[in-house]
Amino acid sequence: MHRETVSPWQHDHTFGQEIVRAGEPRTWWVIGLTGVMMVVEVGAGVVFGSMALLADGLHMASHAGALGITAVGYAYARRHAADRSFSFGTGKVNSLAGFAGALLLGVFAIVMTVESLDRLFNPVTIAFDAAIAVAVVGLVVNGLSVVILGVDHTGHRDGEHGHPHHDHNLRSAYLHVLADALTSVLAIFALLSGKYFGYGWMDPVMGIVGAALVTRWSVGLLRDTSGVLLDRQAPEDVRRKIMAAMEDESGDRVSDLHVWSVGPGIYAAVISVVTDDADCASRFKKRLPADLGIVHASVEVQHCRTVSGLK
């Protein structure tokens, strides 16, 4: 049999990863904004003696690097989408970049905690007016960054037919700028408390509170991205719909099912079906719902004359 004979049954494994994702250009805009504000806040924190402001600036510094990982992840996945050395394309680069970003979030939370504890026991004089002004500007920049990324609090976007696309790379970027916004708010609150009520200790305490919240976000993103990287089974509703589509009134039964993510909102599936119809291999793939994001499916058919009796 000539190779050309099987070409109608072959397909590439790019699965849309060669397309520029909406999050990529937005991420570059946010990197620019974050970089500029990072320099301003770190300098102001040192000059004016505000730990909360310095923490916010250092936070932006770490997030500028994390956002850089996000941008590189998008570019790498796109440029290597057709590389045959990737069995199911480069979709998991998205989750790998998100995992790296989550790790950086965790590292930053530790640094924030250590520095805040040190400042709590070794307070310094704070120039409140100047520090508050810089913190407000930082909050505006962070808020603008959140708007530019344009995602909801879960970092999910709806794909075709309402199926969610779990862009972990974009979610990582979103959590980084959200953490920036949070530390800006806490810095402003702490500085106002210190200026008007003399609560100078609020500055490092807010740093610790911010670190706790950032840690929570980091753990959630680590859990989600590691599940993709370790080929965790697809959500139960996806598997249930596949089972329902495969098992019809004729008595066909699914004996084994593996469905895992190979990119944002897309899945590969290996399905074993037991049936009493010996000539049915081609009809099972046609049963797969088109709105589940199944981009690669292998169906193994096991012939059993008594399968109809399993109903």
PASEBA-1860 file (N, C-alpha, C; in nm, 3 decimals):
! residues 311
1> MHRETVSP> 0.085/-0.119/0.000/0.000/0.000/0.000/0.089/0.125/0.000 ~ 0.061/0.217/-0.092/0.139/0.341/-0.099/0.103/0.434/0.017 ~ 0.202/0.518/0.057/0.179/0.611/0.166/0.065/0.707/0.133 ~ 0.053/0.746/0.005/-0.053/0.840/-0.034/-0.192/0.782/-0.010 ~ -0.201/0.649/-0.004/-0.331/0.585/0.012/-0.394/0.617/0.147 ~ -0.310/0.632/0.249/-0.363/0.655/0.384/-0.371/0.804/0.418 ~ -0.332/0.891/0.327/-0.330/1.035/0.358/-0.466/1.091/0.400 ~ -0.578/1.041/0.344/-0.707/1.096/0.390/-0.735/1.071/0.537
9> WQHDHTFG> -0.667/0.970/0.596/-0.690/0.937/0.737/-0.585/0.999/0.830 ~ -0.494/1.078/0.773/-0.389/1.142/0.852/-0.425/1.288/0.879 ~ -0.372/1.341/0.986/-0.393/1.483/1.017/-0.274/1.534/1.098 ~ -0.258/1.667/1.099/-0.146/1.722/1.177/-0.185/1.726/1.324 ~ -0.088/1.762/1.408/-0.112/1.766/1.552/-0.081/1.904/1.609 ~ -0.107/2.006/1.528/-0.087/2.143/1.578/-0.204/2.187/1.665 ~ -0.326/2.141/1.631/-0.446/2.167/1.709/-0.465/2.316/1.740 ~ -0.429/2.401/1.645/-0.450/2.545/1.662/-0.345/2.616/1.743
17> QEIVRAGE> -0.239/2.545/1.785/-0.136/2.610/1.868/-0.049/2.705/1.787 ~ -0.055/2.699/1.654/0.024/2.788/1.570/-0.038/2.927/1.558 ~ -0.158/2.942/1.608/-0.230/3.070/1.600/-0.192/3.158/1.718 ~ -0.174/3.287/1.692/-0.144/3.382/1.800/-0.265/3.392/1.891 ~ -0.247/3.360/2.018/-0.357/3.365/2.113/-0.382/3.508/2.159 ~ -0.505/3.535/2.198/-0.543/3.670/2.240/-0.459/3.719/2.356 ~ -0.416/3.626/2.443/-0.340/3.667/2.561/-0.198/3.712/2.532 ~ -0.143/3.674/2.415/-0.001/3.704/2.389/0.027/3.853/2.373
25> PRTWWVIG> -0.037/3.925/2.279/-0.008/4.069/2.269/-0.046/4.146/2.394 ~ -0.152/4.103/2.462/-0.193/4.171/2.585/-0.086/4.155/2.693 ~ -0.026/4.037/2.697/0.079/4.013/2.795/0.197/4.107/2.773 ~ 0.235/4.132/2.648/0.347/4.222/2.620/0.316/4.364/2.665 ~ 0.192/4.408/2.646/0.153/4.541/2.695/0.166/4.549/2.846 ~ 0.122/4.446/2.914/0.128/4.446/3.060/0.273/4.440/3.108 ~ 0.358/4.368/3.037/0.500/4.363/3.074/0.561/4.503/3.071 ~ 0.527/4.580/2.967/0.578/4.716/2.956/0.532/4.804/3.072
33> LTGVMMVV> 0.402/4.799/3.101/0.348/4.879/3.212/0.408/4.838/3.345 ~ 0.419/4.707/3.366/0.472/4.655/3.492/0.618/4.694/3.511 ~ 0.696/4.686/3.404/0.837/4.720/3.413/0.861/4.865/3.454 ~ 0.784/4.955/3.394/0.798/5.098/3.426/0.760/5.124/3.571 ~ 0.646/5.070/3.613/0.599/5.094/3.749/0.687/5.026/3.852 ~ 0.747/4.915/3.815/0.839/4.845/3.904/0.956/4.936/3.943 ~ 1.016/5.001/3.845/1.129/5.090/3.871/1.087/5.206/3.963 ~ 0.970/5.262/3.937/0.922/5.375/4.016/0.897/5.335/4.161
41> EVGAGVVF> 0.828/5.221/4.182/0.792/5.181/4.318/0.911/5.134/4.401 ~ 1.003/5.061/4.339/1.122/5.017/4.413/1.203/5.139/4.458 ~ 1.222/5.234/4.366/1.296/5.355/4.401/1.227/5.435/4.509 ~ 1.094/5.449/4.497/1.019/5.525/4.597/1.018/5.455/4.732 ~ 1.008/5.323/4.731/1.008/5.248/4.857/1.138/5.267/4.933 ~ 1.250/5.268/4.861/1.380/5.287/4.924/1.395/5.430/4.976 ~ 1.356/5.527/4.894/1.372/5.668/4.930/1.280/5.707/5.045 ~ 1.154/5.661/5.040/1.055/5.705/5.139/1.043/5.610/5.258
49> GSMALLAD> 1.111/5.497/5.256/1.115/5.407/5.371/0.992/5.323/5.393 ~ 0.912/5.298/5.288/0.790/5.219/5.304/0.814/5.074/5.265 ~ 0.796/4.982/5.363/0.810/4.840/5.334/0.699/4.793/5.241 ~ 0.577/4.839/5.265/0.465/4.798/5.181/0.486/4.844/5.037 ~ 0.538/4.965/5.020/0.563/5.018/4.886/0.680/4.945/4.820 ~ 0.785/4.918/4.898/0.899/4.844/4.845/0.856/4.702/4.808 ~ 0.774/4.640/4.893/0.724/4.505/4.863/0.643/4.505/4.734 ~ 0.562/4.610/4.715/0.483/4.620/4.594/0.574/4.631/4.472
57> GLHMASHA> 0.681/4.712/4.484/0.774/4.726/4.373/0.850/4.598/4.343 ~ 0.896/4.529/4.450/0.966/4.402/4.431/0.871/4.297/4.374 ~ 0.746/4.306/4.419/0.642/4.217/4.366/0.631/4.237/4.215 ~ 0.628/4.363/4.173/0.620/4.393/4.030/0.744/4.341/3.956 ~ 0.860/4.348/4.023/0.982/4.300/3.959/0.972/4.150/3.932 ~ 0.926/4.073/4.032/0.913/3.929/4.013/0.807/3.898/3.909 ~ 0.701/3.979/3.906/0.594/3.954/3.812/0.631/3.993/3.670 ~ 0.720/4.091/3.656/0.769/4.125/3.523/0.842/4.004/3.465
65> GALGITAV> 0.921/3.937/3.549/0.989/3.815/3.505/0.890/3.704/3.475 ~ 0.789/3.689/3.562/0.688/3.585/3.541/0.608/3.610/3.414 ~ 0.575/3.735/3.389/0.502/3.769/3.267/0.590/3.743/3.144 ~ 0.721/3.760/3.162/0.813/3.727/3.054/0.806/3.579/3.020 ~ 0.796/3.494/3.124/0.780/3.350/3.102/0.651/3.322/3.027 ~ 0.545/3.394/3.063/0.417/3.379/2.994/0.431/3.410/2.846 ~ 0.497/3.521/2.815/0.513/3.562/2.675/0.599/3.462/2.598 ~ 0.708/3.415/2.662/0.794/3.317/2.597/0.718/3.186/2.574
73> GYAYARRH> 0.634/3.148/2.670/0.554/3.027/2.655/0.462/3.034/2.535 ~ 0.395/3.147/2.518/0.308/3.165/2.401/0.389/3.153/2.272 ~ 0.502/3.223/2.266/0.583/3.226/2.144/0.640/3.087/2.112 ~ 0.689/3.017/2.214/0.747/2.884/2.192/0.642/2.786/2.140 ~ 0.525/2.787/2.204/0.418/2.695/2.161/0.378/2.722/2.017 ~ 0.372/2.849/1.980/0.331/2.885/1.845/0.438/2.846/1.741 ~ 0.563/2.875/1.771/0.671/2.851/1.673/0.702/2.703/1.655 ~ 0.676/2.622/1.757/0.706/2.479/1.749/0.580/2.394/1.735
81> AADRSFSF> 0.469/2.456/1.699/0.342/2.383/1.692/0.348/2.265/1.595 ~ 0.424/2.278/1.486/0.430/2.172/1.385/0.547/2.076/1.406 ~ 0.618/2.091/1.516/0.732/2.004/1.545/0.683/1.864/1.579 ~ 0.720/1.766/1.496/0.670/1.629/1.513/0.726/1.559/1.637 ~ 0.829/1.618/1.700/0.883/1.556/1.822/0.788/1.572/1.940 ~ 0.686/1.659/1.926/0.581/1.671/2.028/0.464/1.583/1.986 ~ 0.439/1.475/2.059/0.339/1.376/2.019/0.201/1.436/1.997 ~ 0.159/1.527/2.084/0.027/1.587/2.072/0.036/1.740/2.062
89> GTGKVNSL> 0.139/1.788/1.995/0.153/1.932/1.978/0.213/2.000/2.100 ~ 0.212/2.132/2.099/0.277/2.211/2.204/0.178/2.273/2.302 ~ 0.057/2.221/2.306/-0.045/2.279/2.393/-0.007/2.281/2.540 ~ 0.070/2.181/2.584/0.104/2.174/2.727/0.211/2.275/2.766 ~ 0.275/2.339/2.668/0.368/2.448/2.701/0.293/2.557/2.776 ~ 0.167/2.573/2.741/0.081/2.670/2.809/0.074/2.642/2.958 ~ 0.049/2.515/2.993/0.040/2.479/3.134/0.176/2.480/3.203 ~ 0.282/2.445/3.128/0.416/2.448/3.185/0.456/2.590/3.224
97> AGFAGALL> 0.424/2.686/3.136/0.453/2.827/3.167/0.370/2.873/3.286 ~ 0.244/2.828/3.292/0.160/2.862/3.406/0.213/2.804/3.535 ~ 0.265/2.681/3.529/0.323/2.616/3.647/0.444/2.695/3.696 ~ 0.530/2.738/3.602/0.648/2.817/3.640/0.605/2.949/3.704 ~ 0.502/3.011/3.647/0.452/3.135/3.706/0.398/3.116/3.846 ~ 0.332/3.002/3.869/0.279/2.973/4.002/0.391/2.955/4.103 ~ 0.500/2.890/4.060/0.615/2.874/4.149/0.673/3.009/4.188 ~ 0.681/3.101/4.090/0.734/3.234/4.119/0.642/3.310/4.215
105> LGVFAIVM> 0.511/3.289/4.201/0.418/3.349/4.297/0.447/3.301/4.439 ~ 0.472/3.170/4.453/0.502/3.115/4.584/0.632/3.169/4.641 ~ 0.734/3.180/4.556/0.863/3.235/4.602/0.846/3.379/4.647 ~ 0.770/3.456/4.570/0.748/3.595/4.608/0.676/3.605/4.742 ~ 0.579/3.517/4.767/0.506/3.520/4.893/0.601/3.496/5.011 ~ 0.697/3.405/4.993/0.794/3.378/5.098/0.880/3.501/5.124 ~ 0.928/3.564/5.016/1.012/3.684/5.030/0.936/3.796/5.099 ~ 0.808/3.813/5.060/0.725/3.916/5.123/0.712/3.892/5.273
113> TVESLDRL> 0.690/3.768/5.311/0.672/3.735/5.452/0.799/3.762/5.532 ~ 0.912/3.719/5.481/1.039/3.738/5.551/1.070/3.886/5.568 ~ 1.057/3.962/5.460/1.088/4.104/5.466/0.991/4.179/5.558 ~ 0.865/4.140/5.554/0.765/4.208/5.638/0.789/4.178/5.786 ~ 0.825/4.055/5.819/0.856/4.020/5.958/0.977/4.098/6.008 ~ 1.076/4.113/5.922/1.195/4.189/5.960/1.160/4.335/5.987 ~ 1.076/4.392/5.899/1.038/4.533/5.918/0.944/4.550/6.037 ~ 0.869/4.445/6.073/0.780/4.454/6.188/0.860/4.472/6.317
121> FNPVTIAF> 0.973/4.404/6.326/1.056/4.412/6.447/1.166/4.518/6.436 ~ 1.187/4.568/6.316/1.287/4.674/6.295/1.226/4.785/6.210 ~ 1.133/4.861/6.267/1.061/4.964/6.191/1.153/5.078/6.147 ~ 1.113/5.143/6.037/1.187/5.258/5.987/1.089/5.374/5.968 ~ 1.142/5.494/5.954/1.060/5.613/5.932/1.007/5.613/5.789 ~ 0.878/5.641/5.774/0.813/5.638/5.643/0.768/5.778/5.603 ~ 0.799/5.818/5.478/0.749/5.944/5.423/0.611/5.915/5.363 ~ 0.507/5.930/5.447/0.374/5.882/5.410/0.316/5.947/5.285
129> DAAIAVAV> 0.320/6.078/5.273/0.255/6.146/5.161/0.310/6.100/5.026 ~ 0.441/6.100/5.014/0.502/6.060/4.887/0.476/5.911/4.860 ~ 0.485/5.829/4.965/0.464/5.686/4.948/0.321/5.655/4.905 ~ 0.225/5.726/4.963/0.084/5.705/4.927/0.060/5.742/4.781 ~ 0.119/5.854/4.739/0.101/5.899/4.600/0.152/5.794/4.501 ~ 0.270/5.739/4.529/0.328/5.638/4.439/0.244/5.510/4.442 ~ 0.193/5.472/4.559/0.112/5.352/4.571/-0.019/5.365/4.491 ~ -0.076/5.484/4.492/-0.200/5.507/4.416/-0.174/5.493/4.266
137> VGLVVNGL> -0.062/5.550/4.221/-0.027/5.537/4.079/-0.006/5.389/4.045 ~ 0.058/5.315/4.135/0.079/5.172/4.114/-0.052/5.097/4.102 ~ -0.149/5.133/4.185/-0.280/5.068/4.181/-0.349/5.094/4.047 ~ -0.339/5.216/3.997/-0.399/5.250/3.868/-0.337/5.166/3.756 ~ -0.205/5.155/3.759/-0.135/5.075/3.657/-0.176/4.929/3.666 ~ -0.185/4.876/3.788/-0.224/4.737/3.805/-0.367/4.712/3.758 ~ -0.457/4.807/3.790/-0.594/4.794/3.745/-0.604/4.795/3.593 ~ -0.524/4.881/3.530/-0.522/4.886/3.384/-0.470/4.755/3.326
145> SVVILGVD> -0.373/4.695/3.393/-0.317/4.567/3.346/-0.422/4.456/3.352 ~ -0.503/4.455/3.458/-0.610/4.356/3.471/-0.710/4.372/3.357 ~ -0.743/4.496/3.325/-0.838/4.523/3.216/-0.781/4.477/3.082 ~ -0.652/4.503/3.060/-0.588/4.465/2.935/-0.591/4.313/2.915 ~ -0.564/4.239/3.022/-0.565/4.093/3.010/-0.707/4.042/2.986 ~ -0.806/4.110/3.043/-0.945/4.084/3.010/-0.996/3.946/3.039 ~ -0.963/3.890/3.157/-1.017/3.759/3.195/-1.093/3.772/3.324 ~ -1.176/3.672/3.353/-1.247/3.674/3.479/-1.156/3.620/3.590
153> HTGHRDGE> -1.208/3.609/3.710/-1.124/3.572/3.825/-1.071/3.430/3.820 ~ -1.125/3.346/3.732/-1.074/3.209/3.721/-0.970/3.196/3.611 ~ -0.959/3.299/3.526/-0.864/3.290/3.417/-0.915/3.203/3.303 ~ -1.047/3.178/3.296/-1.104/3.093/3.193/-1.172/3.179/3.088 ~ -1.165/3.133/2.963/-1.238/3.197/2.854/-1.330/3.094/2.791 ~ -1.444/3.136/2.745/-1.535/3.044/2.679/-1.494/3.026/2.534 ~ -1.487/2.900/2.493/-1.456/2.870/2.355/-1.585/2.850/2.277 ~ -1.575/2.784/2.163/-1.693/2.760/2.083/-1.791/2.671/2.158
161> HGHPHHDH> -1.918/2.693/2.132/-2.027/2.614/2.194/-2.027/2.626/2.346 ~ -1.965/2.731/2.399/-1.967/2.752/2.543/-1.870/2.665/2.619 ~ -1.782/2.592/2.549/-1.687/2.503/2.620/-1.572/2.587/2.674 ~ -1.539/2.577/2.803/-1.436/2.662/2.861/-1.296/2.626/2.814 ~ -1.216/2.730/2.786/-1.076/2.712/2.751/-0.992/2.748/2.871 ~ -0.922/2.651/2.928/-0.843/2.672/3.048/-0.703/2.717/3.008 ~ -0.686/2.845/2.978/-0.556/2.899/2.940/-0.477/2.926/3.067 ~ -0.400/2.826/3.113/-0.326/2.841/3.238/-0.217/2.946/3.228
169> NLRSAYLH> -0.164/2.965/3.109/-0.063/3.068/3.090/-0.123/3.207/3.114 ~ -0.241/3.229/3.056/-0.310/3.356/3.076/-0.356/3.372/3.220 ~ -0.400/3.262/3.281/-0.443/3.269/3.420/-0.326/3.305/3.511 ~ -0.207/3.251/3.481/-0.088/3.286/3.559/-0.059/3.435/3.549 ~ -0.064/3.488/3.426/-0.040/3.632/3.408/-0.143/3.714/3.483 ~ -0.269/3.669/3.476/-0.377/3.740/3.544/-0.355/3.742/3.695 ~ -0.317/3.628/3.752/-0.295/3.621/3.896/-0.178/3.708/3.939 ~ -0.078/3.718/3.855/0.037/3.802/3.888/-0.004/3.950/3.895
177> VLADALTS> -0.080/3.997/3.797/-0.120/4.138/3.801/-0.225/4.161/3.908 ~ -0.309/4.059/3.936/-0.407/4.072/4.043/-0.336/4.083/4.178 ~ -0.230/4.003/4.195/-0.151/4.010/4.318/-0.085/4.148/4.331 ~ -0.041/4.202/4.218/0.015/4.338/4.220/-0.089/4.438/4.268 ~ -0.211/4.426/4.214/-0.318/4.518/4.254/-0.350/4.503/4.402 ~ -0.351/4.378/4.450/-0.379/4.354/4.591/-0.275/4.419/4.681 ~ -0.146/4.401/4.648/-0.042/4.459/4.732/-0.047/4.612/4.727 ~ -0.090/4.669/4.614/-0.105/4.815/4.606/-0.215/4.862/4.700
185> VLAIFALL> -0.328/4.790/4.700/-0.438/4.826/4.790/-0.395/4.815/4.936 ~ -0.328/4.706/4.969/-0.282/4.687/5.106/-0.179/4.792/5.146 ~ -0.093/4.829/5.052/0.006/4.932/5.080/-0.061/5.065/5.110 ~ -0.162/5.100/5.030/-0.233/5.227/5.052/-0.304/5.226/5.187 ~ -0.371/5.115/5.219/-0.440/5.103/5.346/-0.343/5.117/5.463 ~ -0.229/5.048/5.452/-0.129/5.052/5.559/-0.072/5.192/5.576 ~ -0.042/5.259/5.466/0.018/5.392/5.471/-0.081/5.495/5.527 ~ -0.208/5.482/5.490/-0.310/5.573/5.544/-0.327/5.551/5.695
193> SGKYFGYG> -0.323/5.424/5.738/-0.334/5.392/5.881/-0.216/5.450/5.958 ~ -0.098/5.442/5.898/0.019/5.496/5.964/0.018/5.648/5.972 ~ -0.029/5.711/5.865/-0.029/5.858/5.860/-0.132/5.918/5.956 ~ -0.255/5.868/5.955/-0.363/5.931/6.029/-0.385/5.874/6.169 ~ -0.342/5.750/6.193/-0.365/5.689/6.324/-0.237/5.647/6.395 ~ -0.126/5.665/6.328/0.001/5.630/6.389/0.028/5.481/6.395 ~ -0.046/5.404/6.314/-0.029/5.259/6.315/0.082/5.220/6.215 ~ 0.205/5.251/6.248/0.314/5.218/6.159/0.331/5.069/6.138
201> WMDPVMGI> 0.290/4.991/6.237/0.302/4.845/6.228/0.211/4.785/6.120 ~ 0.111/4.863/6.074/0.021/4.812/5.972/0.093/4.787/5.839 ~ 0.200/4.864/5.815/0.273/4.850/5.689/0.327/4.707/5.672 ~ 0.407/4.654/5.764/0.455/4.516/5.748/0.346/4.410/5.765 ~ 0.244/4.441/5.848/0.135/4.344/5.867/0.060/4.322/5.736 ~ 0.035/4.431/5.663/-0.033/4.418/5.534/0.053/4.340/5.434 ~ 0.185/4.350/5.449/0.273/4.270/5.365/0.253/4.122/5.390 ~ 0.235/4.086/5.518/0.212/3.945/5.555/0.076/3.897/5.505
209> VGAALVTR> -0.026/3.982/5.518/-0.161/3.946/5.470/-0.158/3.922/5.320 ~ -0.090/4.012/5.249/-0.080/3.997/5.104/-0.009/3.867/5.067 ~ 0.096/3.833/5.140/0.170/3.710/5.112/0.082/3.587/5.130 ~ -0.005/3.589/5.231/-0.095/3.476/5.255/-0.192/3.455/5.139 ~ -0.246/3.566/5.088/-0.341/3.556/4.976/-0.271/3.511/4.848 ~ -0.152/3.563/4.824/-0.076/3.523/4.706/-0.042/3.375/4.713 ~ -0.010/3.325/4.832/0.019/3.183/4.850/-0.101/3.097/4.811 ~ -0.219/3.142/4.850/-0.341/3.067/4.817/-0.360/3.060/4.665
217> WSVGLLRD> -0.340/3.171/4.596/-0.353/3.171/4.450/-0.249/3.080/4.386 ~ -0.128/3.086/4.440/-0.019/3.004/4.385/-0.052/2.856/4.396 ~ -0.102/2.813/4.512/-0.135/2.672/4.533/-0.244/2.627/4.436 ~ -0.345/2.710/4.415/-0.453/2.675/4.323/-0.404/2.657/4.180 ~ -0.318/2.749/4.136/-0.265/2.739/4.000/-0.170/2.621/3.986 ~ -0.091/2.593/4.089/-0.002/2.476/4.086/-0.083/2.347/4.073 ~ -0.195/2.340/4.147/-0.279/2.220/4.142/-0.336/2.200/4.001 ~ -0.387/2.307/3.941/-0.450/2.294/3.809/-0.349/2.262/3.699
225> TSGVLLDR> -0.236/2.331/3.700/-0.138/2.309/3.594/-0.069/2.174/3.608 ~ -0.041/2.133/3.731/0.024/2.003/3.749/-0.067/1.890/3.704 ~ -0.198/1.906/3.720/-0.292/1.805/3.673/-0.283/1.785/3.523 ~ -0.267/1.896/3.448/-0.253/1.886/3.303/-0.120/1.822/3.267 ~ -0.013/1.865/3.333/0.121/1.813/3.303/0.133/1.664/3.335 ~ 0.056/1.616/3.432/0.060/1.475/3.471/-0.051/1.392/3.406 ~ -0.118/1.452/3.304/-0.224/1.381/3.230/-0.338/1.335/3.318 ~ -0.382/1.421/3.408/-0.500/1.389/3.488/-0.621/1.374/3.396
233> QAPEDVRR> -0.713/1.287/3.431/-0.833/1.266/3.351/-0.911/1.396/3.334 ~ -0.977/1.410/3.220/-1.059/1.526/3.192/-1.173/1.536/3.294 ~ -1.238/1.651/3.305/-1.348/1.666/3.399/-1.456/1.559/3.380 ~ -1.524/1.527/3.488/-1.623/1.419/3.486/-1.733/1.442/3.383 ~ -1.776/1.569/3.365/-1.884/1.595/3.270/-1.841/1.563/3.128 ~ -1.714/1.584/3.094/-1.664/1.551/2.961/-1.665/1.399/2.942 ~ -1.615/1.326/3.041/-1.611/1.180/3.032/-1.752/1.120/3.028 ~ -1.842/1.180/3.105/-1.980/1.129/3.108/-2.047/1.146/2.971
241> KIMAAMED> -2.022/1.258/2.905/-2.082/1.282/2.773/-2.026/1.186/2.668 ~ -1.896/1.155/2.678/-1.836/1.059/2.586/-1.897/0.920/2.607 ~ -1.910/0.882/2.734/-1.971/0.752/2.765/-2.113/0.743/2.709 ~ -2.190/0.849/2.728/-2.328/0.848/2.681/-2.335/0.839/2.529 ~ -2.239/0.904/2.461/-2.239/0.900/2.315/-2.198/0.764/2.260 ~ -2.108/0.697/2.330/-2.058/0.567/2.284/-2.157/0.453/2.310 ~ -2.229/0.463/2.421/-2.318/0.355/2.461/-2.462/0.384/2.418 ~ -2.505/0.325/2.308/-2.641/0.349/2.259/-2.732/0.231/2.292
249> ESGDRVSD> -2.851/0.232/2.232/-2.952/0.131/2.264/-2.912/-0.009/2.217 ~ -2.813/-0.019/2.127/-2.777/-0.152/2.075/-2.701/-0.234/2.177 ~ -2.663/-0.175/2.286/-2.594/-0.249/2.390/-2.443/-0.230/2.392 ~ -2.387/-0.139/2.308/-2.244/-0.112/2.310/-2.203/-0.060/2.448 ~ -2.085/-0.103/2.495/-2.040/-0.062/2.628/-1.893/-0.018/2.624 ~ -1.864/0.090/2.693/-1.727/0.139/2.706/-1.659/0.062/2.818 ~ -1.548/-0.007/2.786/-1.476/-0.084/2.887/-1.356/-0.009/2.945 ~ -1.306/0.091/2.871/-1.191/0.168/2.919/-1.195/0.305/2.854
257> LHVWSVGP> -1.167/0.409/2.933/-1.175/0.545/2.880/-1.065/0.631/2.942 ~ -0.986/0.692/2.856/-0.881/0.785/2.900/-0.897/0.914/2.820 ~ -0.918/1.025/2.889/-0.933/1.155/2.825/-0.846/1.254/2.901 ~ -0.754/1.319/2.831/-0.664/1.412/2.900/-0.641/1.537/2.816 ~ -0.602/1.643/2.883/-0.581/1.772/2.816/-0.449/1.773/2.740 ~ -0.453/1.823/2.615/-0.331/1.841/2.536/-0.311/1.987/2.500 ~ -0.392/2.074/2.557/-0.383/2.217/2.532/-0.502/2.286/2.593 ~ -0.505/2.420/2.589/-0.617/2.494/2.648/-0.752/2.456/2.586
265> GIYAAVIS> -0.834/2.387/2.663/-0.968/2.353/2.618/-0.976/2.241/2.516 ~ -0.867/2.168/2.491/-0.870/2.059/2.394/-0.819/1.930/2.459 ~ -0.871/1.817/2.410/-0.841/1.688/2.473/-0.806/1.582/2.368 ~ -0.730/1.482/2.416/-0.708/1.360/2.340/-0.781/1.249/2.416 ~ -0.824/1.146/2.343/-0.901/1.039/2.407/-0.862/0.903/2.350 ~ -0.856/0.803/2.438/-0.840/0.663/2.399/-0.960/0.589/2.458 ~ -1.038/0.527/2.371/-1.164/0.466/2.413/-1.169/0.321/2.369 ~ -1.200/0.232/2.463/-1.220/0.091/2.431/-1.369/0.060/2.441
273> VVTDDADC> -1.424/0.002/2.334/-1.568/-0.025/2.330/-1.591/-0.174/2.305 ~ -1.681/-0.232/2.382/-1.720/-0.371/2.364/-1.855/-0.373/2.292 ~ -1.865/-0.447/2.180/-1.987/-0.447/2.100/-2.007/-0.583/2.035 ~ -2.130/-0.612/1.992/-2.155/-0.737/1.921/-2.161/-0.714/1.770 ~ -2.128/-0.592/1.726/-2.124/-0.559/1.584/-1.978/-0.566/1.539 ~ -1.944/-0.662/1.457/-1.805/-0.682/1.416/-1.756/-0.577/1.318 ~ -1.845/-0.509/1.249/-1.805/-0.411/1.147/-1.851/-0.271/1.188 ~ -1.791/-0.221/1.294/-1.842/-0.094/1.346/-1.733/0.007/1.382
281> ASRFKKRL> -1.608/-0.021/1.348/-1.498/0.062/1.396/-1.514/0.210/1.359 ~ -1.561/0.238/1.239/-1.566/0.376/1.193/-1.680/0.457/1.254 ~ -1.785/0.390/1.299/-1.903/0.465/1.343/-1.889/0.524/1.483 ~ -1.795/0.474/1.564/-1.784/0.524/1.701/-1.726/0.665/1.707 ~ -1.626/0.693/1.625/-1.569/0.828/1.625/-1.672/0.932/1.586 ~ -1.762/0.892/1.495/-1.865/0.986/1.451/-1.961/1.021/1.563 ~ -1.967/0.938/1.667/-2.058/0.964/1.778/-2.004/1.070/1.875 ~ -1.874/1.096/1.873/-1.816/1.190/1.968/-1.877/1.329/1.952
289> PADLGIVH> -1.927/1.388/2.059/-1.986/1.523/2.051/-1.882/1.624/2.001 ~ -1.922/1.710/1.909/-1.829/1.805/1.848/-1.791/1.918/1.942 ~ -1.870/1.939/2.048/-1.847/2.055/2.135/-1.760/2.024/2.257 ~ -1.699/1.905/2.262/-1.619/1.868/2.379/-1.470/1.903/2.364 ~ -1.430/1.944/2.244/-1.290/1.978/2.223/-1.201/1.856/2.207 ~ -1.255/1.743/2.160/-1.174/1.624/2.136/-1.105/1.640/2.001 ~ -0.973/1.661/2.002/-0.900/1.686/1.877/-0.826/1.562/1.828 ~ -0.810/1.462/1.914/-0.742/1.338/1.873/-0.806/1.223/1.950
297> ASVEVQHC> -0.862/1.128/1.876/-0.930/1.016/1.942/-0.889/0.884/1.878 ~ -0.860/0.786/1.962/-0.831/0.650/1.916/-0.935/0.558/1.980 ~ -1.005/0.482/1.895/-1.110/0.394/1.945/-1.072/0.249/1.919 ~ -1.068/0.170/2.025/-1.041/0.027/2.017/-1.173/-0.048/2.032 ~ -1.204/-0.132/1.935/-1.331/-0.205/1.935/-1.307/-0.352/1.968 ~ -1.374/-0.400/2.072/-1.366/-0.540/2.114/-1.499/-0.608/2.077 ~ -1.489/-0.718/1.999/-1.610/-0.786/1.955/-1.652/-0.892/2.057 ~ -1.778/-0.882/2.100/-1.834/-0.979/2.194/-1.977/-1.010/2.152
305> RTVSGLK> -2.005/-1.135/2.120/-2.137/-1.170/2.069/-2.247/-1.150/2.172 ~ -2.212/-1.153/2.300/-2.316/-1.147/2.404/-2.323/-1.009/2.468 ~ -2.263/-0.906/2.406/-2.261/-0.776/2.470/-2.399/-0.718/2.487 ~ -2.491/-0.750/2.397/-2.625/-0.696/2.410/-2.693/-0.743/2.539 ~ -2.643/-0.853/2.593/-2.699/-0.904/2.716/-2.653/-0.825/2.838 ~ -2.559/-0.731/2.818/-2.509/-0.650/2.930/-2.600/-0.535/2.962 ~ -2.698/-0.510/2.879/-2.785/-0.393/2.900/-2.858/-0.403/3.033
END
